[in-house]
């Protein structure tokens, strides 16, 4: 393959601007194959917390963000997940404070009334407009690491038809992202840990022939590891087996079972250790603030009576103070801090990973089965304003994505579902393109490297060091 002068001049310009941006701001994070990478080529693993102090938007109060970020840095946090935001608000203060602390944002695009519903799935202009508005706002920040198009939309096999609507949302958001010339911020989905849907849903979201109809990453809300357990007993070994050779980044978008107290977070050693770190990209622990469900890592003061709520609306909601100086919940905060401090996976360098990336391919699409997974993988995805025609039974064991006020059903076993004050969401799949290379005479499909795909002519990226050598 002969690379044109245009390629090298464009690559050198990109590298030059990249260097300036690294000096002045936090590095961006990109999905490359099955992993996340910083711009300098080191692998990124999430050590995150779910952060939704108030239902509307926790990223508008700069002073509160600064208080919380100081504690987050002490904990060892490098990511937060926020479920609901106001795209019309000013987020500069909080996002800059997060960037200064090296913390990245994974944000849901939906609202309480625009999420895709499992029993009556549809993808409408009003939903799309809302999703676009959130992307428009947060693509401006270098530390926006990913966006979710849905959270736990599917909670039983009876909801499986909704999977195509999740992909329709991802397809249109990815198309809009490209049309606007935005950075290739990864687009994903956050799934409920439901045995009857795994691994069909996981594979369906990354398997379709059209690369624009696949997700950039997949995430799982899992509360299987409760108290003293092990990689085998908890079910994590089974999750690892299902994720082995998955072609896009996969991580835990919620974890931290609280059935056994105190929480010791022993699952983190498995996630970041030899058992899982080659496949999984980390975890987000649920949750930052202490509420009725007892999942909090910090509190802002004692609970108050219902009458007192009316006297202090800016400070208190649902009986819990939501502003002020964060005080660690003991011993949970310190337990997680100790776990993360001892877990520092190095991963693989991008320059080495690229050498084997051509072997990555989408998984086989799951076939539909009577009474089970009911999605035809060859069927076209829904278009805007197209609703599902067949009435789906309403689940009584799951939840409608985006419902407020409920809490995680933390269970020991392989079937869990959860809903939050805000609504988490993440689904994963790496983007591929059909660039044909000669491989022993056979054409192969090579993964597209998200975050590096603006180089001229769509050529598969070499490492930045190779480009630099030519530039010099």
C-alpha positions, 0 to 999 in steps of 0.5 A: 500500500502506498500512502499519498503525500496528502495522507502524511501532510494531513496526519502531520497537521493532526499530530501537531494540533493533537500535541497542542491540545494535550498541552492545554487540555485533558486528553480525549478518550476513543474506542479502538476495537475492543478497548478505550485509549487516551490520545497518548496511546495508553489504555483507559480503564474506568474507575467511576461513580454514578453521580446524580445529586438531583433529578434534573442536572447535577452538573450546573452547580460549579461550587458543589462539583468542586466539593465533590470532585475533591473527594472523588479524586481522593477516592481514585475516580477517573469517570462519572456517569450522569443520567439526566442533564439539561442541555440548555444549561451552562456546564463549563464550571463542572466540566472544567473542574472534572477535566482538571481532576482527570475525570471523564463523563459518560452521559445519558442522552434521554430524559424521563419522558424521551427514553425508549419504552420496552412495552411500546418501543418507538423512535420519534423526532421528539426523542431524536431532538432531545438526544441531539441537544445533549450531544450538541452540548457535551461534545464541546468538552474533551472529557466527554468519553461516551454517551448512552442511547438507553438504559435497561430498556429490555428487562425480559425476553418479551421486550426483545423487539425494543432492541432494534429501536435502541440500535435505530437511536444509535444509528441516527445519533452516529449519523448526526455526529458525523454530519455535524463533524463532531469528534467521534464520541463513543455511543453505547447502551447500558443493559440490565443483567438479565440471564434470558437476554444475555448474550443475545442482546449483547451480541445483537448490538454489535453484529449487524453488517452495516457498521453504522448500525452497530454500537461503539461500546456496551455496558452492563448494570450488574449486582451479582457479586454480593459480599464475600464471594469469588470470581466463580461463585459470583457469576462473574466468570460466566459474564467473562465467558460471554464477553470473551472476544467481544469486538467493542469495549465492554464495562460495568455501568453499575455495580456494587451490591449492598446486600451484605454490609459493609460493602467491600467491593471485592469484585473490583479485584476481578474486574481490574485483575488478570481474570477480566482486565483483558476483556473488560474496561472497568466499572462504575460504582453505584452511587455517589450520594446516600439515599433511601436505597443505602448505596451511597459513598458519601452523605451531605448531612442527616435525613430530615422530616417531610415537613422540613423538606418544604423549608429547604427545597434548594438543599433537600429532596426526598428527605436527603440533603443534596448539597454541602460538604461531602462526608464519606460513608464509613467504611464503604468509601475507604473500602473502595478507595483501598481497592482502587489504590491497589488495582492499576492495570496497564493494559496494552499500548495502542501501538502494539494493539494496532498490530493485531486489530485486523483479527477483530470481527463482529459476533454472529447475530443471534437467531430469533427463537420462539418464546425467547429472543424475538429479533430477526437480525436481518430485518431493517432497523426502524426509521424515525416515527416508526412504532412497533406494531405488535403489542408487547406484554408489560413487564412486572419485574423490570422497570421502564427506563428513566423511572425515578424514585426506585432503587436497584434490586440488588440480587445474588444471581444472574437476573437483576434489574435496576432503575435510578433517580436518573436513568443510566445507559450504555451500550457498546460496539466498535465501529467497523468499515469495509476497507479491503486489504490483501490478506493471503489473497483474501479480503478482510474487514478491518476495524475502524479506529474511532477517534482517529478516523479523520485522517485522509483517505480512511487509511488504517492508522499507524501509531502516532510515533510512526507519523511523527517520525515521518513528520520530522 
